[in-house]
Amino acid sequence: MGAHGAARALPAAIEVAGLSKRVADASGELTILHSVDFTVQRAETLAIVGASGSGKSTLLGLLAGLDTPSGGRVVLDGADIYALDEDGRAQLRMAKLGFVFQSFQLLTHLTAVENVMLPLELRGEAQPREKAEAMLARVGLSSRLKHYPKYLSGGEQQRVALARAFVTQPPLLFADEPTGSLDAATGEAVIQLMFELNREHGSTLVLVTHDSSIAARCGRTITIAAGRLV
């Protein structure tokens, strides 16, 4: 088999088949996602767009194994995540996934550098402090290493969150409305940085956004309306 054939044998980064999510509500059952199917190739950048309440964030949570579907499957880098138990999914996330949330999700009792060290320490990596400091330097926060989140601006907190997501060099990066709580100028700077880091690391990026200008920077866009792919 030549090099070309070997490359082709690698699984897609993400394969989604028949993914559905239903929840019980006062009127009976509410379907949030209806049998969604799509594939994302390695190093692709994909935007998931749609109106508020369309099911975008639910879909991203299911892709990350943070929630369980009512039907269908999600295969990340060749692993069927819902064939794993909760511990198995947590291990997979730790090994393969970086996540950036709208609300930053930094641990308030840890400094910026300690927040970025955490995923490295969980993986038992050598020299976590040096790697975390280098990553914070990369996002322009060398002077803020010892600051706790409450002493950082929103834009600085999101840059710490980006550093934490990228520091383990994960093959997959998910971002859920990463500029949703930032002003326009700060949001623009954070998005630019995210795409730069993504190019450097060659990871597969899946981004949930309602901002069409951000979506336009991705290689491909899928739109969700009322829980269905349009």
Secondary structure, DSSP 8 states (H G I E B T S, - for coil): --HHHHHHTS--SEEEEEEEEEEEETTEEEEEEEEEEEEE-TT-EEEEE--TTSSHHHHHHHHTTSS--SEEEEEETTEEGGGS-HHHHHHHHHHHEEEE-TT----TTS-HHHHHHHHHHHTT-S-HHHHHHHHHHHTT-GGGTT--GGGS-HHHHHHHHHHHHHTT--SEEEEESTTTTS-HHHHHHHHHHHHHHHHHHT-EEEEE-S-HHHHTTSSEEEEEETTEE-
